[in-house]
């Protein structure tokens, strides 16, 4: 009896509602050009990453790793390859 009540409760909650269905037959979505798409999915260049870092104030609060942008700018020549690799790895595989 309990099993039947539980089943009936959830059945009424999750049964498909009969009603109007949304149709998208004549809806035209904006889209970007192939060139714009290529630009959005390509890897970050060193220049792009450096410009983003340099556009941030050096004394901005440190991140979870304890380093602020002043440290990153000061150490750029040593750590730039790792930062660019991390940015591109996240861009391709991150969520």
C-alpha positions as CSV (number, residue, x, y, z in Angstrom):
1,X,0.0,0.0,0.0
2,X,2.8,2.4,0.9
3,X,4.7,1.5,-2.3
4,X,1.6,2.3,-4.4
5,X,1.1,5.6,-2.7
6,X,4.7,6.6,-3.2
7,X,4.6,5.5,-6.9
8,X,1.3,7.4,-7.4
9,X,2.7,10.6,-5.8
10,X,5.8,10.7,-8.0
11,X,3.8,9.6,-11.1
12,X,1.6,12.7,-10.7
13,X,4.6,14.9,-10.2
14,X,6.5,13.7,-13.3
15,X,3.8,12.8,-15.8
16,X,4.1,14.7,-19.0
17,X,1.8,17.7,-19.0
18,X,-0.5,17.8,-22.1
19,X,-0.6,21.2,-23.5
20,X,0.8,23.5,-26.1
21,X,4.3,22.7,-27.3
22,X,6.8,25.4,-28.2
23,X,7.8,25.2,-31.8
24,X,10.9,26.9,-33.3
25,X,10.1,26.3,-37.0
26,X,10.2,29.9,-38.2
27,X,12.6,31.4,-35.6
28,X,15.8,32.7,-37.1
29,X,18.7,32.9,-34.7
30,X,21.6,35.3,-35.1
31,X,24.9,33.6,-35.7
32,X,28.5,34.7,-36.0
33,X,30.7,34.4,-39.1
34,X,33.1,31.5,-39.5
35,X,36.0,34.0,-39.1
36,X,34.6,35.3,-35.8
37,X,34.1,31.7,-34.6
38,X,37.7,30.8,-35.5
39,X,39.0,33.8,-33.6
40,X,36.9,32.9,-30.5
41,X,38.2,29.3,-30.3
42,X,41.8,29.8,-31.2
43,X,44.5,29.5,-28.5
44,X,45.5,32.6,-26.6
45,X,48.6,34.3,-27.9
46,X,51.4,35.5,-25.6
47,X,50.5,39.1,-26.5
48,X,46.9,38.6,-25.5
49,X,47.7,37.1,-22.1
50,X,50.4,39.8,-21.4
51,X,48.0,42.6,-22.3
52,X,45.3,41.1,-20.0
53,X,47.8,40.8,-17.1
54,X,49.2,44.3,-17.7
55,X,45.7,45.8,-17.7
56,X,45.2,44.7,-14.1
57,X,46.4,46.8,-11.2
58,X,49.6,45.4,-9.7
59,X,48.4,45.7,-6.1
60,X,45.1,43.9,-6.7
61,X,44.3,41.4,-3.9
62,X,46.2,38.2,-4.1
63,X,44.4,35.2,-5.6
64,X,44.1,31.8,-3.9
65,X,47.7,31.0,-4.6
66,X,48.8,34.2,-2.7
67,X,50.2,36.0,-5.7
68,X,49.0,39.4,-6.9
69,X,49.4,40.9,-10.4
70,X,52.5,42.8,-9.3
71,X,54.3,39.5,-8.7
72,X,53.1,38.0,-12.0
73,X,54.4,41.1,-13.9
74,X,57.7,41.1,-12.0
75,X,58.2,37.4,-12.8
76,X,56.7,37.4,-16.3
77,X,59.8,36.3,-18.2
78,X,60.1,33.2,-15.9
79,X,56.4,32.2,-15.6
80,X,54.9,33.4,-18.9
81,X,55.0,30.0,-20.6
82,X,53.3,28.3,-17.6
83,X,50.6,30.9,-17.5
84,X,49.9,30.8,-21.2
85,X,49.8,26.9,-21.1
86,X,47.3,27.1,-18.1
87,X,45.1,29.6,-19.9
88,X,45.0,27.6,-23.1
89,X,44.4,24.3,-21.2
90,X,41.5,25.8,-19.3
91,X,40.2,27.4,-22.6
92,X,40.1,24.0,-24.3
93,X,39.2,21.6,-21.4
94,X,37.9,23.7,-18.5
95,X,34.3,24.1,-17.4
